[in-house]
């Protein structure tokens, strides 16, 4: 009950990251700092398995190197791929965890590379396979948008949050305002205004550290500097705040990566354009969270959102 998701860049891309949770598990995030060398990235790995899942990034690095994809070092016999990664905790969800001396994540990382495609499954798939979202089964979600001036933004997220994706006292996802084309089943807005902001009943209990984390990638086709990509990553985190409550807690490890592929130049005024892209990135990420929870199916003892609310998205007493 675990999995790995790999996002492969087509050529070298500008990367950035923003970490808001108090218990993250990451690799190569320092290489993405705007004040560093920041030579670009070749892939990003999202993985279940907590610390064991970091092995997947090593396997992806080797797979890319043998494919000739990576940073070329003068005099070196092979390229050196840059593969940042983030992990989520799914070790207590059941399933066979008797791995012996070789956890499955290297194998899963290679399998994900070889299966990479523009179309992919949501819900119980990849890094979201064993995820939980509060009291519900979590999953892999994605959403995208194309602007009138041809900027493309896509979000991919593995939802394994401590907080709940559902508004208290309702069957409505927090992400409901961002739904498009019934992608979350046709959410019904709440009828009673702002619900109670007390801690919801359907969070994960007990609130143990290192057992949560929502990890995401936002891709844009804009030509960005590392600092500009970082600003979009910061703004995109608001998508988690719009779709999960509470969020960015001491027991989450929330991480948002940005990949900027550079096909389209950003026109002046730059601050306005970057702000626009960041705002749309947050909306896409909120939609992706809602879709990841909506598409997830029950697994082991973890009930799916659509199972719990099988009578439709109506107000509960």
N, C-alpha and C positions, 0 to 999 in steps of 0.2 A: 504494500500500500504506500508507494512512493514513486517519484519520477523526476525527470530532468527536462528542462526546456532550454534550447540553444537558439540564440538569434545570431545569424551569420551576416556580417556586413559584406556587401558586394564591392570589394575594394576597401581601402583604408578609410575610416570615418572618424570624425571628431567625437570624443566621448566626454561625458560629465556625469557626476553623481551627487545626490543629496541624501544624507542619512539623518532621519529624525527620530527613529525609535531608540530606546535605551538599551536594547540587547541585540545588536546586529551581529551577523556573521558574514564576513566579506573577504574578498581577495582582490588585489590590484587597484583598490579604490584610491590609494595615494598617487598612483600613476596618472590619475585623471584630474588632479588638482590644477587649476588654471595657472598657478604660480610655478608649476613644475615644468619639466621638459615636454610632457604630454604629446607624444609622437603619434597619437591616434590609436584606434582599437580595431581588432579584427573580428571579435565576437563577444557576446555577453552570455553568461550562463546563469540561469535560475535553477535552483535544485532543492529538493527535499533532502531529508537525511541529517539535518543539523550539521555538525562539524564534519561528519563523514561525507556529506554531499559536496564539500569543497574538492574532493578527488575528481569530480566530473570535469572541472575546469582544466586540470592537468592533462586529462585525456583529450579534451578538445584542443588544447594548445598543441599537443603532439600531432593530432589529426590535421590541423591546419598547416603545421610546419611541413609535414610530408606531402601536403598539397601545394606547397610553395607560396602559402599565404601568410604574410607576416612582415615585421620590420626588418629591413635588410641592414645588417651590421657589416661595416668594411672589414674584409679579411675573414669573416666567419663562414664556415662551410654550409650553413643553412640559415633560413630566416628565423626570426624570433617573434612569434605571434603575441599580441597583447590581448589577454582574455580576462577582463574583470568578471567577478561572480558574486552572487549573494545566495544565502541559504535560508530555508525555513525549517521549523521543527515539526516533524511528523513521526517521531519515534515511539509514541505511546498510542498510536491509532490501531493497533492490532497488526495482523499480517506477520509474515515470517521475517524476523530480524536476526535469525541465527546465521550470520554472514560468514563466520569463521575469520580467516586471515584476509579475506578479499571482499570488502563491501561492494555492492553492485554499481556504484556510481560511475566508475570509469567506463564500464560497459554501456551503461545508460547514456553517458555523454557522447560516446562514439555513435551509438544508435541514433541519437537525436540529430547529430550532424548529417548522417547518411539519409535521414528521413526528411531533412529540411525542405520546406515547400511554402508557397504563398498561401495555400489552404491548410488549415490545421484544426484539430478538434479542440473544443472548449469543455469546461466543466471538469470531469474526472480525467484529466490528461496532463502529461508532462509534470512540471513542478507542482501543479495543483491537484495531482491525483490523490494524495493523502491529506490534503489541507482541510482545515476547519475554519469557519468564520463565525466567531462567537459560539452559540449553541448549535449552529447549522453546519452541514457539510459545505466546505469551501471548494474553490476550484480555480481553473484557469479561465480568464476572461480577456476579451479584446474588443476594441472599438476604434474607429478612425473617422477622419473628416477631411474633405478637400475644400479649400477656400475658393472664392471667386477669382482670386489672382494666382491660383494653381499651387498654393502651398499644401503639402500633404502631411498629416499628423496621424500617427497610429500609436495606440497604447496596448500593452500586453502586461497582464498582472496575474500573479499567483496569490490568491486571497486566503490568508491563514491568520486572521486577526484575532486578538483578544476581544475587541469590541464587537458590537452587533451591527449587521447590515440592515436591520429592520427597525422601523420607527416604533417606539413602545406603544402598546395597546392597539396596534393595527397589524395588517398584513402587508403594509406598504414598505418597500425598500427605500432607504434614505436616498438612493440614487434616482428615484422616480422622476424628478423634474428634467432629467437629461435623457430619458428614454427616447429612442427613435424607432419607428416602424415596428412597434410591439416587440422589440428585442428582449424585453423583460416580461413578456406575457401580457402587456397592456395594463400597466400599473394604475391603480385608482388613487388619486390624491387624498390625503387625510382630510376629514371634514371638520376637525376641531382645532384648527390653528396649530400653534407650536406645541408639541407634546412635552411631557415632563422631561426635564434634562437631568433627572436623577439617574444613577447607575441602572441601566436596563437589566431585566431579569435574564435575558438570553445572551449574556456575555459568557465567556469561558469561565468555568469555576472548577477548582479554586484558581485564583489569578497567579499562577506560578510563573517565575521568570524563565526565559529561554524556551517557552513552549508556543510561541506565537511568531508573527512577522508577516507583513505583506510586502512582497518584492515585485518591482515593476520595471519595465523599459518603455520609454517614449521615444519614437523615431520621428524625425522631421527631415524633409528633403531640402532644408535651407542650408545655405553656406554660412556657417557660424564659427566664431572663435570659441576656444574652450571656456572663456568667461561668459560669453553669451549663452552657450549650451548649459552652463551651470545655472544661470538665472532661470532658464526654462525648467530645469530639474527642480529648483526651489519652488517655482510657481506650480508645477505639476503636483507637488505633494498635497496641494489643497484639494485635489481630486479625491485623495483618501479621506480628508476631513469632511468632504461633502457626502461621502458614501458609507462611512464607518464611524461609530461612536461607542466609547471613546477611542481615540487614535493617538499615535505617537507616544504611547505610554512607556513606563519604565520596563514593562515586560514584553513589549513589542520590539522588533528590529527593523522597522520600516525603512526601505531603501528604494529610491527611484533613480534609475540610470537614464541618460539621454544619449541617443545616437543621432548625429547630424551628418547626413550623407552628401550634402553640398551640391546638389543638382541645380538649385535655384538661389540666385543672389537676393539678399535682403535689401530693399530700397530704403532710402532715407524717408523720414527720420528714423534712424535705427532704434532709439529707445521705444518708440511707439510700436514698431513692427515686432520687436522682440517681446514686448508686453502682450501684444495680440497673440503671438504664437504660444506664449506661456499660459495665457488664459484658456485658449482652446485645448492645450495639452491637459490642463486640469479637468476640463469638461469631459474629454475623452477618457481620462483615467477613471473618473467617477462612473461613467457608463461601463467601462471595462470591469470594474468591481461588481456592479450590479449584474452584468451578464455572467461573470464567473460564478456568482452565487446562484443565479437563476438556472444556469445550465448544469450545475452540479447534481449528481445523483447520490442517493443514500449509499453509504459504504460502512459495513460493519455496524456498530451501534449508532453511527452518526446520521441523523435524519436530514433529508434534503429540504430545502426551503419549499419546494413545490409539494412535498409530501406533507409537511406541517400545515401548509395552507392549501390543502387539496380542494377546499370548497370555493376557491376563487379568492381574488384579491379584494376582500371586503372588510369593513370595519369589524373588529371584535369588540364585545362588550367590555 
